[in-house]
Amino acid sequence: MSAKTQGEHEEHGHAFRAGHITVCYPSGQANEYTLGCLIPAIEQELPGWTIDSSISHLGPASRPGSVQWSDYDQINWAALKSFPQETLFNAYPIRKALIRKNYLIKAVEAYAVKKKPTSVDEAGWHAITIPKSYPFTLSFSDELDELWADELYELAEELNTNVPLEGKHPKKVWILKPALADKAQGIRLFRSREELYDIFTEFERLEELLEEQSQEINDQQQDDQGANDEQRQTWVSVSQMRDWIIQEYVSNPLLIDPAKPETYSTDKSIDRSSFHKHHLRVYVLAVGALSVYVFEDILSLFSSKMYTLDDLSDLGVHLTNTCLQESLSGGGGGGSTGEKPQVTVSIGSHPVQVLDQIDSILANLFSFVAQNDPINFQLNPNCFEIFGIDFLVDHNLKVWLLEVNSGPDFSQTGDDLKPTIKRLFKSTIAVLKSEVPLLRRPSPTEAQFLSKSEP
């Protein structure tokens, strides 16, 4: 392909600028945080490139750079196939096999069938451990009656036997999640059919109130209706969600003191009554078709309240989403105990038993999905993407895969951990320079991605 004037390349009316990196994110506080970490990383790692970051929207007439590092909705996908050797994009065009919860469950179930171990020793190494799950489709609460005899038949059997002992709660707890929602929206816990039905009817009741008033319900009206803060902030429209999953709740999480997040002791003599639930956020870089890297710093995200199973409606006890903690604490970034909701813990501070499981799950997951569902995870040699993948560790140090997030909201990490995100971006670029000919130049820093899987 011949060079155009001023480094422009054109085909079918599309043009891009060689030697330019287009960084395009809609205006807003969250994206300002991302840009504040990303732009300096690009400037340091790619000093010979020109950064175009002055626009927040790419229109049809825009001329993006040959490298586009932008919000997913702003990426100019027209150049993806037209210029496979001269362009690079920071997302894969289709990856719903990973990021949609119902698709992820189907992928893990297919993996379990296809990769069924031949021995006990093999089972632990090859497993992708995910809580027992039931995907289903529902638009209205009264559809539950039919689902008990169809998609949720096995769950119905489980709930029928989940009867409480005298003076105690039923043994198992289940968690409801919309397949597509994020930031704790629509997540609820329950123990019985009746409680699940009540959850959906409450969603519908809140939706009706909003429709009737055509505005947000004021605090007094909400209090009159009996909905608590967490329920109001995390309700969803049942008819718009449609796709849901129910999972067995991992009710024995490893509880940790937020003030000492590096403490991974499983010593049962330790009094954990004041400890909190937490989950691990692992940043994973996928490159081309396909290399997978794991970032060395793992975030530990804590619930805002001490852990107990006595009140399933108190989301501050059970959910570790940073956005929920911030909203409940007035945006200050801390929970009810005054502790920070998340901290970074170096990969070297985690038990080898935990790290080995994370590496195994990630290698098996990406490899299997890439090879077995190319329609819903479309790999391209000129694409890369940073995923935020969440894991839960139980009190036996067993690691459970929770979900895969595309376009993670880095601003939720907070100002205290901004250096961690800056290192993430610098390491990403260092890896890309070693993998992608378009960016290949000597690297001033050593990439801090420690694990690599070649499916």
N, C-alpha and C positions, 0 to 999 in steps of 0.2 A: 504494500500500500504506500503510495507516494505521500510525502509530507505536504501539508497545506501551509499557506501563509500564516505566520504567527503560531505555528504549532497546532493548527486546527485540522481535524479529520472529519470527513463528511461521507455519509452514505444514506441514500433515501431521505435526504433533507435533514438528517440528524448531524449534529456537530458536537465534538468534545475537544477540550484543550489538553494537549499532551503536556506533561510536566506540571500539571495543576491538580491539587486535591480539593475537591468541593466538599465542604463541611456544612451541611444544611439541616438545621433543627428549628422547629417552630419556637417562637419567643415564649419565654416562661422561666420561672425560677428553677425548675427541675433541669431544664436543658442548659441553663446558664452554668449550673454546677458541672454538668457533663463537659461543656465546652471549656470550662476553666481547668479541667484536668486533661482534656484531649489535645487542645491546641498547643500547649507547651511541649507535650510529648512528641507531636509531629514536628514541631520546630527543632527539637533537639535531635531526633532520630533521622529526620529527612530534611536536612538543611538545604539541599539543592532543589526542593520543590516549592512551588508557590501555593499558598493556602488561600482559597476563596471561601470566606465564612461570613460575608456581609449580608447574605440574603437568607430569609427564613422559609422561602417557598420556591420550588423549581417548577416553572411553567413550561408549556410546549415550546416556547421560543428560547428557553434557557440553553446555555452552552456549558454543561458541567465539565469538570475536569476528568482526566482519564482515570483518576481514583475518586470514587464517591464514598464518603464516610458520613452518612446522613441518617435521619429518621427513616424508618422503613417506607413510610408513605411518600417520602420525597425522592426516593431513588428513581432515576431515569432508567427503567428496565429495557428500553429500546436498544440501548447499546450493548446489552448483555450478550446477545447472539451475533450482533453485527460486527463486534470487535472483540472476540474472545482473547486475543493475545495482547491487546493494547489497553484494556480496561480492568479495573478491580473494584469490587463492591463489598460493603461491610455486612451483607446479609445474603442468605440463600433465598431465592424467590418463593419456594414452597418448602415448609418444614413442619407442617401441622401434625405429621406422624409423631413428632416429639412434643410439641408445645400444647396440643389440645389433650386434655386429661383423658377423654374417652379413647382417643386414638392411641395414646401412650399405653393405656391398659391393654388394649387389643394387641399392641406390639409385644408387650411383655408376656401376655398369655401365649401368643404364637411362638415366642422364643422358648418358653417353658416346654411346649409340646415338641418343637423341633430339636431342641438341645437337651432333651431329657437325659440326665446323667446315668451312666452305667454302673456307678459305684457310689458309696456314701462319701468317700474322699473327694470325688469329682463334684458332688452336689454343691458343696460350699464354694468352690472356686468358680463354677460357671453360673451361679445363680444371679438373677436380677431380682432382688428382694423388694417386693412392693406389697402393701397391705391387701388383704383379700378385698376384691372390688366388684361392684355391680354397676355397669353403665346402663342407662335407660333414657328414654325420651318421654317428656311430660310437658304439657302446656297448661293444664288446669288441674287443680287438686283432686277433682272428682275422678280423674283418670287413674288414680292409685288403685281403685278397686279392681280394675282389669289387669293392672300390672302385677298384682300379687299372684295372679294365676299364669303370668307369662314371663316377662323379663325379670321380675323380682320374685319368682317362685322360690328359689333357693334361699333368698334372704328371708322370705316369709317363714320358711321352715326354721331358720336360725332364730328368728324372733319368737316363734311359738315355743321354743325350748329355752329361751332366755328369761326364765322366770326367776324372781328374787327369792333368796332364802329368807327365813323369818328375820325381820329387823334389818335386812340388808338390801342394797340395790341389786338389780340384775347384773349378772357377771360381765357381759359384753356391752361395749359402747360403740356406736356407729357414727360416722361423720358424713354429712351431706355436702357436696361441692358442685357448683355449676361447672360444666366442662370448659367454658370459655372465659369465665370471669377471673379477675385477679384482685389483689389488694384486699383479701378477706371477704369480698362481696359474696353473699349468699351462703356462707359456710355456717353450718349449724350441727350440733351434736344431739343424739337421741338414743333411747334404749328400747323403744316399742313402736308398733305400728301407729298407735294413737298419737304419740309424740311427733312422728314424722308427718302425719296428716295435719296436726296443729301447726307445724312449721310452714307448710304450703298455704294453709288458709290464712295464716298471719301475713305472709308475703302478699297474698291477693288483697287482704284487707287494707294494708298500707298503700298498695297501688291504687285502689279505688279512692282512698282519701285524697291522694295526690291528684288524681284525675278530676275529682269533683272540685277541688279548690284551685287547680291550675297553678299552684305555687307551693313552695315548701311549707310544710306544716310548722307553725310556730311552736316554741318550746312548751307553752302552756297546754296547747291542744294535744301535743304528743304525749305529755305527761298524763293528761286525762284519758288517753287511749291505752295507757298501761304499757307502752313500749319503752324499754330502757335505751340508754345512749348507744350501746353497741348494736342493738337490733335496728335502730333507726339508721345508723350510719352504714350498715352492711346489708340492708335489704336489697332484693333484686326483683325484677319483673319476671314472673314465672313464664308468662306467655312468650317473652322475648328470649329467654334462656334456652328452653326446649331440651337441650342435652345436659344430662346430669350424671354424676357418679355417686355411689355410696360406698364407703370403705370402712372396714373394721378399724376402729380407732386404736392406735398403739397406746394403750393406757399405762404402760410401764416405762415411760421415757427415762433416760438417765437425767436425773435432776442435778443441777449444778448451781453453786453460789455465783450470782452474776459478778460479785466483787472479785472472784477468783476463777475466771473462766477456763484457765489452763488445767484446773483440777479435774482429772478424769478418773478418779478412784471409784472402784465399784465396791469398796468396803462397806458391807451391810451394817457395820456397827456405827457408821457415821449418821448423826441426826440430820436428816434432809428435810425436816418439816418446814423450814423456812427457805428452801431452795426453789428454783424455778425451772420450768420446762424450757428447752431451747432447741433450735434446729441449726444445721450448718448450711451456709450458702457457699457453694463452690463455683468459681468462675472457670469456664471451660472454653477454649478457643478451638473452633473447627476451621480447617483450612483446606480449600480445594476439594479434591474428591478421592481420598479423605485422610487428613492427618488430624489427630485430636491431642490437645495439650491441656494440662491441668495447672492452674495458677497456684503458686506456692502458699499464698496467704488465704486462709479460710476464715470467713466471718461466722461468728456465733451470735445468733439472734435470739433474744430471750422474751418470754412472756412478761407482762407488766405486773403480774400477781403471783403469789406463791401457789404451787400446784396442789390441787385437790380434785377429787371426782365427785364431791358433794353437790356441786352446782354446775350442771352442764350448760346452763344459759349464760354463764359469765365468760364471755369470750376473752376477756383479759387474762384469764387463767390458762386457757387452752390454746390460744392462737399466738404465734410468734411473729406475725407480720409487722414490720416496722411502721407502716403507714397507720395501722390500727393503734399501735402504742402512742404514736405522736398525736393522733386525733383525740385519744382519751386523756392525754396529759396536756392538752391545750397547745400542741405544736412544739413543745419544748424538747422533744426527743427523749424523754425519760418516762419511766413507768411510775406506778404509785409508790414504789419503794425509794424513788430517787436515783435508782441505778440507771446507767445508760442501757438502752434496749439492745445494743449490739456492740461487739468488740471484735477485733481481728486477732486470730490466734494462728501463729505460724504453723505451717504444715509439720514442722519438726516437733511441735508440742503435742501433737495428737498421737495416740497409741498406734503402733504399727498395725495392729489388728483392725483398727478403724480405717486407716489409710489404704490398706490392701483391699478391703471391701469396696471402698469408693473407686479405686482404680479399676477393679475388676468389673464393677457395675457399669462404669462409663465406657470401658473398652467394649464390653459385650453389647451394650445398648446401641451405641453409635454404629458399630460394625453390623449388627443384625438389621437394624432399620435401614441403613444405607443399601444393603444387599437385597433385602426382602420387600421393601416398600418404596421403590424409586419414584412412584407417582406422588406420594405424599412427603417425601424427603428428596428433593431434586438437587443433586450435587452439581456444582459447576467449578471448573478449575480456576476461574477468575472471581470466586466468591470466598469470603471468610465471614465468621460470625462469632461473637462472644455470647455465650449462654450463661444464665445464672441458674444453677441446678441445686435444688434443696434436698437435704437428707435429714433423717431423724435417727438418732442413736438411742437404743433402749438400754435398760440397766444391765443387760448382759453383753453390752457392746456390739450388738447386732445392728447393722446399718440398713435403714429402709429408704428407698427412693420415694420422694414425695411428688416432685414435679419438675418440669423443665421450662424455664422462662426465656423467651426471646426478648430482645430489647430491654434488659433489666434496667430499672430506674436507679441509676447510680446515686442520685441525690439522696435516696433513703439511707445511704451509708453515713451521711452526716459530715460535718466539718472536721471533727476530730480524726476521722479516718480518711480524709481526702488524700493524704500521701499514699495510702494503699491503692486507691483508684488510679492515681497518677502512675504508680509503678505498674499497674495492670496494663494501662495503655502503652507505656514505654516497652514493656515486655512483649505485648502483642505486635508492635511494629518491628521489634527486633526479630521475632519469629518470622513475620511475613517477609522480611528482607532475606532471610535464609531460604524461604520456600518459594517466593514469587519472583521470577526473573525481572518483572517490571520494576520492582523496588530494590533489586539486589545491589547493595553498596556496603562497604565496611560499616559495621555496627559499633557505635561508641559505648554501648552497654551490653551486658550479658543478659540474655532472656531469663526471666525468673519462672519460667514454666518448667516443672521438674519431670512430669510424666508425659509420655507420648505413646499413642496407640496407632498402629498402621493396620487398619482393617484389611 
